[in-house]
């Protein structure tokens, strides 16, 4: 195993070198006190492992690590630090990623063994080379290969996952580091916030290493750009077809039924945050608009039960959309099912009571305008 050492303290560097020299199959090919020189060596030489001090004079060690992983994602990095366990926890580092000074031989042996075990596990989980990756963002995030095999994605921290999903949502665009810190770590002091950012990007690079041919994060000036290659996102596929401008008619209805099946649930519905909620709301309005178009076409073409199923789905997913309830009442009335009309009226009343948080909410009678604001009013402003 070829190893490089980086530490700005000469005594610590020599001590670590001495410990590693007594371990079989470890070949120290370079020692550095300067992070820039170390980076150049790592980028130009074949190295298996680097022991790197976290606290460096010119650059945060974790920032340096994520810059190196941008080019060499398979490189193993172990951080050497004098920080105690509490400080390490603040950096959100896994035990495989760090050793505490002074570094004992037994701890080094355990770390090297775990690195070997992790590489063996990664080989088992390795995603086979494929032309296209399918990424699901409706309901929850997942990655699948062309044959439908779901590839395991094990996020080290929730912040790393959230950062990745934010970059993915803004794929192809430069996102400044200051913006990311304001969104994800607004409560931290600048120095710690940047350390958290570098740590999260570091974890993302390690997590996405099996997909490096398809998903790449570039460190550009003072920000990051996430680019994808041969990646099919269900959100993108769905919106492109929904926004194609084709009217709902006999020639297109089957295509609409198929593409609406991609909408398995709301966009990243388990994730919180204003940035995801804004996108979730926008896509939700598109889904509601299209569902109304399809239901209205079913009604006009004498397929009332399909219309009922579509309106019911709107009511189940978004009970506050009043016009869907009213449309169901009109269909039930046309079938002379007074019980169904009454039941649907009560369902709407209950939904509005829950939404408003009041003991009683006036509900207009079927077929008349409601006093409360309807999401359908928002949908009407989306161009057809």
MARDO-642782 format. One record per residue (C-alpha): x, y, z. Coordinates in nm, 4 decimals, m for minus. Layout:
@xx=X, yy=Y, zz=Z
...
This chain:
@xx=0.0000, yy=0.0000, zz=0.0000
@xx=0.1493, yy=0.3330, zz=m0.1117
@xx=0.1073, yy=0.6048, zz=0.1513
@xx=0.1662, yy=0.9815, zz=0.1702
@xx=0.1842, yy=1.1777, zz=0.4959
@xx=0.0860, yy=1.5429, zz=0.5492
@xx=0.1302, yy=1.7325, zz=0.8744
@xx=0.2555, yy=2.0865, zz=0.9410
@xx=0.4356, yy=1.9661, zz=1.2557
@xx=0.7670, yy=1.7989, zz=1.1736
@xx=0.7790, yy=1.6049, zz=1.5010
@xx=0.4289, yy=1.4610, zz=1.4441
@xx=0.5240, yy=1.3743, zz=1.0861
@xx=0.8344, yy=1.1811, zz=1.1939
@xx=0.6442, yy=1.0025, zz=1.4722
@xx=0.3722, yy=0.8839, zz=1.2317
@xx=0.6352, yy=0.7758, zz=0.9801
@xx=0.8130, yy=0.5716, zz=1.2477
@xx=0.4890, yy=0.3965, zz=1.3492
@xx=0.3974, yy=0.3086, zz=0.9886
@xx=0.7463, yy=0.1771, zz=0.9095
@xx=0.6822, yy=m0.1093, zz=1.1513
@xx=0.3693, yy=m0.2213, zz=0.9662
@xx=0.4016, yy=m0.4725, zz=0.6824
@xx=0.2958, yy=m0.3832, zz=0.3261
@xx=0.3021, yy=m0.0069, zz=0.3940
@xx=0.5294, yy=0.1919, zz=0.1625
@xx=0.5657, yy=0.5619, zz=0.2468
@xx=0.6242, yy=0.7360, zz=m0.0861
@xx=0.6092, yy=1.0963, zz=0.0339
@xx=0.6067, yy=1.3261, zz=0.3389
@xx=0.4893, yy=1.6863, zz=0.3287
@xx=0.4430, yy=1.9829, zz=0.5585
@xx=0.3031, yy=2.2010, zz=0.2814
@xx=m0.0539, yy=2.1191, zz=0.1645
@xx=m0.0027, yy=2.2607, zz=m0.1849
@xx=0.3018, yy=2.0421, zz=m0.2520
@xx=0.1183, yy=1.7433, zz=m0.1071
@xx=m0.1802, yy=1.8067, zz=m0.3336
@xx=0.0420, yy=1.8161, zz=m0.6415
@xx=0.2059, yy=1.4884, zz=m0.5429
@xx=m0.1273, yy=1.3199, zz=m0.4783
@xx=m0.2647, yy=1.4282, zz=m0.8142
@xx=0.0362, yy=1.3092, zz=m1.0107
@xx=0.1340, yy=0.9890, zz=m0.8316
@xx=m0.0421, yy=0.6580, zz=m0.7789
@xx=m0.1219, yy=0.6541, zz=m0.4085
@xx=m0.3541, yy=0.4291, zz=m0.2091
@xx=m0.3790, yy=0.6204, zz=0.1176
@xx=m0.2956, yy=0.9611, zz=0.2655
@xx=m0.2721, yy=1.0510, zz=0.6334
@xx=m0.3612, yy=1.4195, zz=0.6557
@xx=m0.3722, yy=1.6647, zz=0.9441
@xx=m0.7094, yy=1.8419, zz=0.9702
@xx=m0.5658, yy=2.1693, zz=1.0946
@xx=m0.3295, yy=2.3067, zz=0.8284
@xx=m0.1887, yy=2.6622, zz=0.8099
@xx=m0.2915, yy=2.7477, zz=0.4535
@xx=m0.6014, yy=2.5337, zz=0.4007
@xx=m0.8602, yy=2.3349, zz=0.5930
@xx=m0.7571, yy=1.9696, zz=0.5716
@xx=m1.1106, yy=1.8584, zz=0.4841
@xx=m1.1326, yy=2.1222, zz=0.2097
@xx=m0.8065, yy=1.9903, zz=0.0658
@xx=m0.9400, yy=1.6339, zz=0.0885
@xx=m1.2593, yy=1.7085, zz=m0.1060
@xx=m1.0580, yy=1.8918, zz=m0.3729
@xx=m0.8382, yy=1.5853, zz=m0.4161
@xx=m1.1371, yy=1.3486, zz=m0.4202
@xx=m1.2840, yy=1.5546, zz=m0.7032
@xx=m1.0045, yy=1.4158, zz=m0.9208
@xx=m0.9224, yy=1.0906, zz=m0.7385
@xx=m1.2494, yy=0.9645, zz=m0.5852
@xx=m1.1057, yy=0.6243, zz=m0.4926
@xx=m0.8259, yy=0.7643, zz=m0.2757
@xx=m0.8457, yy=0.6663, zz=0.0919
@xx=m0.7957, yy=0.9588, zz=0.3304
@xx=m0.7407, yy=0.9331, zz=0.7053
@xx=m0.7388, yy=1.2563, zz=0.9036
@xx=m0.4826, yy=1.2878, zz=1.1810
@xx=m0.5846, yy=1.5307, zz=1.4532
@xx=m0.5208, yy=1.6321, zz=1.8096
@xx=m0.8925, yy=1.7096, zz=1.8574
@xx=m1.0825, yy=1.5002, zz=2.1099
@xx=m1.3852, yy=1.2858, zz=2.0317
@xx=m1.6272, yy=1.5747, zz=2.0897
@xx=m1.4537, yy=1.7874, zz=1.8264
@xx=m1.4428, yy=1.4927, zz=1.5859
@xx=m1.8183, yy=1.4474, zz=1.6297
@xx=m1.8632, yy=1.8128, zz=1.5355
@xx=m1.6805, yy=1.7400, zz=1.2095
@xx=m1.9201, yy=1.4481, zz=1.1512
@xx=m1.6328, yy=1.2147, zz=1.0632
@xx=m1.6652, yy=0.8377, zz=1.0734
@xx=m1.4183, yy=0.6413, zz=1.2861
@xx=m1.2604, yy=0.5080, zz=0.9671
@xx=m1.1718, yy=0.8630, zz=0.8647
@xx=m0.9546, yy=0.9789, zz=1.1534
@xx=m0.6946, yy=0.8873, zz=1.4145
@xx=m0.6065, yy=1.0897, zz=1.7221
@xx=m0.2564, yy=1.2104, zz=1.8037
@xx=m0.0353, yy=1.0593, zz=1.9251
@xx=m0.1118, yy=0.7733, zz=1.6871
@xx=m0.0457, yy=0.4281, zz=1.8282
@xx=0.0493, yy=0.1256, zz=1.6204
@xx=m0.2587, yy=m0.0729, zz=1.7269
@xx=m0.4880, yy=0.2113, zz=1.6173
@xx=m0.3101, yy=0.2284, zz=1.2807
@xx=m0.3467, yy=m0.1459, zz=1.2303
@xx=m0.7178, yy=m0.1263, zz=1.3081
@xx=m0.7626, yy=0.1669, zz=1.0663
@xx=m0.5795, yy=m0.0125, zz=0.7843
@xx=m0.7852, yy=m0.3262, zz=0.8430
@xx=m1.1107, yy=m0.1283, zz=0.8297
@xx=m1.0042, yy=0.0443, zz=0.5094
@xx=m0.9421, yy=m0.2954, zz=0.3529
@xx=m1.2840, yy=m0.4187, zz=0.4720
@xx=m1.4532, yy=m0.1069, zz=0.3351
@xx=m1.2903, yy=m0.1587, zz=m0.0053
@xx=m1.4117, yy=m0.5185, zz=m0.0083
@xx=m1.7660, yy=m0.4064, zz=0.0734
@xx=m1.7489, yy=m0.1404, zz=m0.1958
@xx=m1.6433, yy=m0.4035, zz=m0.4478
@xx=m1.9544, yy=m0.6072, zz=m0.3626
@xx=m2.1817, yy=m0.3012, zz=m0.3884
@xx=m2.0085, yy=m0.1675, zz=m0.6976
@xx=m2.2591, yy=m0.0531, zz=m0.9582
@xx=m2.1844, yy=m0.2227, zz=m1.2922
@xx=m2.0939, yy=0.0032, zz=m1.5817
@xx=m2.4184, yy=0.1177, zz=m1.7403
@xx=m2.5148, yy=0.3668, zz=m2.0061
@xx=m2.7901, yy=0.5316, zz=m1.8062
@xx=m2.8775, yy=0.5844, zz=m1.4408
@xx=m3.2380, yy=0.6402, zz=m1.3380
@xx=m3.2795, yy=0.8789, zz=m1.0447
@xx=m3.6095, yy=0.8945, zz=m0.8579
@xx=m3.7010, yy=1.2201, zz=m0.6822
@xx=m4.0769, yy=1.1784, zz=m0.6590
@xx=m4.1646, yy=1.0534, zz=m0.3098
@xx=m3.8042, yy=0.9813, zz=m0.2097
@xx=m3.4554, yy=0.9747, zz=m0.3584
@xx=m3.3164, yy=0.6548, zz=m0.5070
@xx=m3.0849, yy=0.5478, zz=m0.7883
@xx=m3.1468, yy=0.2526, zz=m1.0196
@xx=m2.9564, yy=0.1077, zz=m1.3130
@xx=m3.1030, yy=0.0337, zz=m1.6555
@xx=m3.2112, yy=m0.3150, zz=m1.5536
@xx=m3.4084, yy=m0.1757, zz=m1.2608
@xx=m3.1575, yy=m0.2717, zz=m0.9923
@xx=m3.1688, yy=m0.0182, zz=m0.7079
@xx=m2.8160, yy=0.0898, zz=m0.6227
@xx=m2.7418, yy=0.1359, zz=m0.2499
@xx=m2.6752, yy=0.4954, zz=m0.1418
@xx=m2.5662, yy=0.5201, zz=0.2204
@xx=m2.5510, yy=0.8812, zz=0.3343
@xx=m2.3139, yy=0.9485, zz=0.6220
@xx=m2.5134, yy=1.2491, zz=0.7437
@xx=m2.8488, yy=1.4092, zz=0.6666
@xx=m2.6704, yy=1.7353, zz=0.5819
@xx=m2.4632, yy=1.5605, zz=0.3160
@xx=m2.7808, yy=1.4191, zz=0.1629
@xx=m2.9573, yy=1.7561, zz=0.1740
@xx=m2.6582, yy=1.9324, zz=0.0186
@xx=m2.6433, yy=1.6776, zz=m0.2630
@xx=m3.0159, yy=1.7081, zz=m0.3338
@xx=m2.9933, yy=2.0879, zz=m0.3394
@xx=m2.7050, yy=2.0725, zz=m0.5890
@xx=m2.8973, yy=1.8141, zz=m0.7924
@xx=m3.2050, yy=2.0371, zz=m0.8027
@xx=m2.9832, yy=2.3180, zz=m0.9364
@xx=m2.7721, yy=2.0897, zz=m1.1566
@xx=m2.5624, yy=2.2620, zz=m1.4181
@xx=m2.5552, yy=2.5906, zz=m1.2253
@xx=m2.2797, yy=2.7371, zz=m1.0108
@xx=m2.3912, yy=2.7570, zz=m0.6477
@xx=m2.1730, yy=2.9767, zz=m0.4303
@xx=m2.0407, yy=2.8381, zz=m0.1044
@xx=m2.1811, yy=3.1353, zz=0.0855
@xx=m2.5305, yy=3.0516, zz=m0.0433
@xx=m2.4977, yy=2.6898, zz=0.0660
@xx=m2.3866, yy=2.7959, zz=0.4121
@xx=m2.6787, yy=3.0380, zz=0.4467
@xx=m2.9204, yy=2.7569, zz=0.3582
@xx=m2.7723, yy=2.4636, zz=0.5485
@xx=m2.5615, yy=2.6087, zz=0.8334
@xx=m2.6992, yy=2.9564, zz=0.9085
@xx=m2.6486, yy=2.9134, zz=1.2837
@xx=m2.2724, yy=2.8471, zz=1.2667
@xx=m1.9797, yy=3.0871, zz=1.2776
@xx=m1.8147, yy=3.1240, zz=0.9331
@xx=m1.5072, yy=2.9117, zz=1.0110
@xx=m1.7080, yy=2.6187, zz=1.1431
@xx=m1.9729, yy=2.6575, zz=0.8729
@xx=m1.7125, yy=2.6227, zz=0.5995
@xx=m1.5648, yy=2.3182, zz=0.7747
@xx=m1.9125, yy=2.1640, zz=0.7796
@xx=m1.9549, yy=2.2407, zz=0.4082
@xx=m1.6201, yy=2.0850, zz=0.3157
@xx=m1.7001, yy=1.7814, zz=0.5298
@xx=m2.0390, yy=1.7356, zz=0.3627
@xx=m1.8894, yy=1.7630, zz=0.0122
@xx=m1.6174, yy=1.5178, zz=0.1159
@xx=m1.8827, yy=1.2674, zz=0.2257
@xx=m2.0823, yy=1.3205, zz=m0.0938
@xx=m1.7782, yy=1.2432, zz=m0.3065
@xx=m1.7115, yy=0.9227, zz=m0.1104
@xx=m2.0792, yy=0.8196, zz=m0.1229
@xx=m2.1167, yy=0.8833, zz=m0.4963
@xx=m1.7862, yy=0.7254, zz=m0.5964
@xx=m1.9655, yy=0.4262, zz=m0.7600
@xx=m2.1539, yy=0.6734, zz=m0.9841
@xx=m1.8572, yy=0.8966, zz=m1.0677
@xx=m1.9063, yy=0.8487, zz=m1.4443
@xx=m2.2595, yy=0.9885, zz=m1.4214
@xx=m2.2657, yy=1.2402, zz=m1.1338
@xx=m1.9806, yy=1.4849, zz=m1.0770
@xx=m1.9345, yy=1.7816, zz=m0.8454
@xx=m1.6875, yy=2.0405, zz=m0.9693
@xx=m1.5177, yy=2.2811, zz=m0.7297
@xx=m1.5235, yy=2.6076, zz=m0.9262
@xx=m1.3834, yy=2.9362, zz=m0.7871
@xx=m1.6000, yy=3.0041, zz=m0.4806
@xx=m1.8705, yy=2.7453, zz=m0.5406
@xx=m1.9763, yy=2.4090, zz=m0.6760
@xx=m2.1429, yy=2.2822, zz=m0.9928
@xx=m2.3105, yy=1.9413, zz=m1.0058
@xx=m2.3191, yy=1.7946, zz=m1.3554
@xx=m2.4880, yy=1.4764, zz=m1.4738
@xx=m2.4081, yy=1.2549, zz=m1.7689
@xx=m2.6530, yy=0.9905, zz=m1.8958
@xx=m2.8760, yy=1.0379, zz=m1.5935
@xx=m3.2536, yy=1.0175, zz=m1.6351
@xx=m3.4453, yy=1.1958, zz=m1.3585
@xx=m3.8079, yy=1.0983, zz=m1.3139
@xx=m3.8953, yy=1.4621, zz=m1.2349
@xx=m3.7331, yy=1.5872, zz=m1.5544
@xx=m3.8893, yy=1.3138, zz=m1.7672
@xx=m4.2326, yy=1.3776, zz=m1.6157
@xx=m4.2241, yy=1.7563, zz=m1.6505
@xx=m4.0923, yy=1.7476, zz=m2.0081
@xx=m4.3843, yy=1.5334, zz=m2.1186
@xx=m4.6448, yy=1.7165, zz=m1.9103
@xx=m4.5271, yy=2.0526, zz=m2.0463
@xx=m4.5069, yy=1.9366, zz=m2.4079
@xx=m4.8210, yy=2.1315, zz=m2.4931
@xx=m5.0105, yy=1.8319, zz=m2.6313
@xx=m5.3842, yy=1.8548, zz=m2.5572
@xx=m5.5568, yy=1.5734, zz=m2.3723
@xx=m5.7539, yy=1.3851, zz=m2.6365
@xx=m5.8158, yy=1.0352, zz=m2.7680
@xx=m5.4726, yy=1.0261, zz=m2.9310
@xx=m5.2767, yy=1.1345, zz=m2.6228
@xx=m5.4749, yy=1.0072, zz=m2.3236
@xx=m5.2795, yy=0.6779, zz=m2.2923
@xx=m4.9510, yy=0.8673, zz=m2.3011
@xx=m5.0779, yy=1.1012, zz=m2.0288
@xx=m5.1891, yy=0.8046, zz=m1.8167
@xx=m4.8448, yy=0.6470, zz=m1.8441
@xx=m4.6463, yy=0.9605, zz=m1.7637
@xx=m4.8709, yy=1.0504, zz=m1.4702
@xx=m4.7730, yy=0.7129, zz=m1.3265
@xx=m4.4226, yy=0.8531, zz=m1.2726
@xx=m4.5647, yy=1.0854, zz=m1.0074
@xx=m4.5411, yy=0.8288, zz=m0.7256
@xx=m4.5667, yy=1.0961, zz=m0.4584
@xx=m4.4733, yy=1.4566, zz=m0.3980
@xx=m4.1234, yy=1.5755, zz=m0.4822
@xx=m3.8808, yy=1.4635, zz=m0.2051
@xx=m4.1792, yy=1.4509, zz=0.0254
@xx=m3.9786, yy=1.3438, zz=0.3317
@xx=m3.7394, yy=1.6391, zz=0.3107
@xx=m3.8008, yy=1.9761, zz=0.4773
@xx=m3.6727, yy=2.3187, zz=0.3763
@xx=m3.8065, yy=2.6214, zz=0.1922
@xx=m3.6036, yy=2.5455, zz=m0.1206
@xx=m3.7505, yy=2.1969, zz=m0.1614
@xx=m4.0997, yy=2.3065, zz=m0.0588
@xx=m4.1007, yy=2.5720, zz=m0.3317
@xx=m4.0159, yy=2.3163, zz=m0.6014
@xx=m4.2554, yy=2.0635, zz=m0.4495
@xx=m4.5400, yy=2.3149, zz=m0.4651
@xx=m4.4638, yy=2.4064, zz=m0.8277
@xx=m4.4677, yy=2.0416, zz=m0.9397
@xx=m4.7769, yy=1.9739, zz=m0.7308
@xx=m4.9665, yy=2.2459, zz=m0.9185
@xx=m4.8630, yy=2.0936, zz=m1.2520
@xx=m4.9900, yy=1.7549, zz=m1.1371
@xx=m5.3229, yy=1.8998, zz=m1.0206
@xx=m5.3680, yy=2.0947, zz=m1.3438
@xx=m5.3024, yy=1.7882, zz=m1.5588
@xx=m5.5265, yy=1.5684, zz=m1.3438
@xx=m5.8136, yy=1.8145, zz=m1.3923
@xx=m5.7571, yy=1.8170, zz=m1.7681
@xx=m5.7706, yy=1.4380, zz=m1.7808
@xx=m6.0769, yy=1.4138, zz=m1.5548
@xx=m6.2629, yy=1.6730, zz=m1.7602
@xx=m6.1805, yy=1.4828, zz=m2.0805
@xx=m6.3082, yy=1.1561, zz=m1.9271
@xx=m6.6332, yy=1.3311, zz=m1.8321
@xx=m6.6822, yy=1.4797, zz=m2.1777
@xx=m6.6147, yy=1.1434, zz=m2.3443
@xx=m6.8677, yy=0.9528, zz=m2.1356
@xx=m6.6213, yy=0.7791, zz=m1.9027
@xx=m6.7560, yy=0.8981, zz=m1.5662
@xx=m6.5933, yy=0.6249, zz=m1.3553
@xx=m6.2464, yy=0.7160, zz=m1.4834
@xx=m6.3269, yy=1.0776, zz=m1.4053
@xx=m6.4361, yy=0.9729, zz=m1.0568
@xx=m6.1088, yy=0.7834, zz=m1.0018
@xx=m5.9053, yy=1.0857, zz=m1.1125
@xx=m6.0954, yy=1.3346, zz=m0.8975
@xx=m6.0730, yy=1.0954, zz=m0.6017
@xx=m5.6961, yy=1.0801, zz=m0.6398
@xx=m5.6812, yy=1.4601, zz=m0.6304
@xx=m5.8949, yy=1.4626, zz=m0.3155
@xx=m5.6859, yy=1.1927, zz=m0.1484
@xx=m5.3530, yy=1.3620, zz=m0.2197
@xx=m5.4708, yy=1.7195, zz=m0.1753
@xx=m5.7988, yy=1.7296, zz=0.0229
@xx=m5.8029, yy=2.1105, zz=0.0212
@xx=m5.8606, yy=2.1309, zz=m0.3574
@xx=m6.2288, yy=2.2162, zz=m0.3339
@xx=m6.3156, yy=2.2002, zz=m0.7029
@xx=m6.2245, yy=1.8300, zz=m0.7180
@xx=m6.4789, yy=1.7632, zz=m0.4421
@xx=m6.7418, yy=1.9711, zz=m0.6242
@xx=m6.6719, yy=1.7874, zz=m0.9508
@xx=m6.7286, yy=1.4546, zz=m0.7749
@xx=m7.0537, yy=1.5834, zz=m0.6263
@xx=m7.1772, yy=1.6844, zz=m0.9720
@xx=m7.0941, yy=1.3411, zz=m1.1143
@xx=m7.2635, yy=1.1648, zz=m0.8222
@xx=m7.5669, yy=1.3906, zz=m0.8647
@xx=m7.5865, yy=1.2983, zz=m1.2327
@xx=m7.5950, yy=0.9331, zz=m1.1211
@xx=m7.8749, yy=1.0131, zz=m0.8711
@xx=m7.6501, yy=0.9045, zz=m0.5829
@xx=m7.7560, yy=1.1520, zz=m0.3152
@xx=m7.5703, yy=0.9553, zz=m0.0464
@xx=m7.2412, yy=0.9902, zz=m0.2365
@xx=m7.2994, yy=1.3626, zz=m0.2812
@xx=m7.3610, yy=1.4054, zz=0.0908
@xx=m7.0577, yy=1.1956, zz=0.1851
@xx=m6.8289, yy=1.3940, zz=m0.0465
@xx=m6.9649, yy=1.7209, zz=0.0940
@xx=m6.8789, yy=1.6084, zz=0.4457
@xx=m6.5301, yy=1.5036, zz=0.3359
@xx=m6.4684, yy=1.8506, zz=0.1965
@xx=m6.6057, yy=2.0125, zz=0.5110
@xx=m6.3744, yy=1.8008, zz=0.7283
@xx=m6.0724, yy=1.8797, zz=0.5089
@xx=m6.1351, yy=2.2528, zz=0.5321
@xx=m6.1921, yy=2.2359, zz=0.9076
@xx=m5.8562, yy=2.0618, zz=0.9506
@xx=m5.6864, yy=2.3105, zz=0.7205
@xx=m5.8223, yy=2.6178, zz=0.8941
@xx=m5.7889, yy=2.4738, zz=1.2429
@xx=m6.1380, yy=2.5903, zz=1.3411
@xx=m6.4301, yy=2.4062, zz=1.4902
@xx=m6.6550, yy=2.5017, zz=1.2011
@xx=m6.5767, yy=2.6214, zz=0.8493
@xx=m6.8586, yy=2.7374, zz=0.6229
@xx=m6.8631, yy=2.5348, zz=0.3012
@xx=m7.0517, yy=2.6579, zz=0.0001
@xx=m7.3093, yy=2.4266, zz=m0.1472
@xx=m7.2143, yy=2.2049, zz=m0.4439
@xx=m7.1786, yy=2.3942, zz=m0.7666
@xx=m7.1196, yy=2.7363, zz=m0.6084
@xx=m6.8015, yy=2.9279, zz=m0.5365
@xx=m6.6364, yy=2.8713, zz=m0.2017
@xx=m6.5406, yy=3.1496, zz=0.0323
@xx=m6.1901, yy=3.0123, zz=0.0966
@xx=m5.9012, yy=3.0324, zz=m0.1462
@xx=m5.8736, yy=2.7246, zz=m0.3681
@xx=m5.5494, yy=2.5806, zz=m0.5029
@xx=m5.7332, yy=2.5508, zz=m0.8339
@xx=m5.7175, yy=2.9302, zz=m0.8519
@xx=m5.3382, yy=2.9031, zz=m0.8472
@xx=m5.3461, yy=2.6278, zz=m1.1071
@xx=m5.5479, yy=2.8480, zz=m1.3422
@xx=m5.2546, yy=3.0850, zz=m1.3715
@xx=m5.0235, yy=2.8139, zz=m1.5085
@xx=m5.0253, yy=2.8451, zz=m1.8908
@xx=m5.1758, yy=2.5487, zz=m2.0755
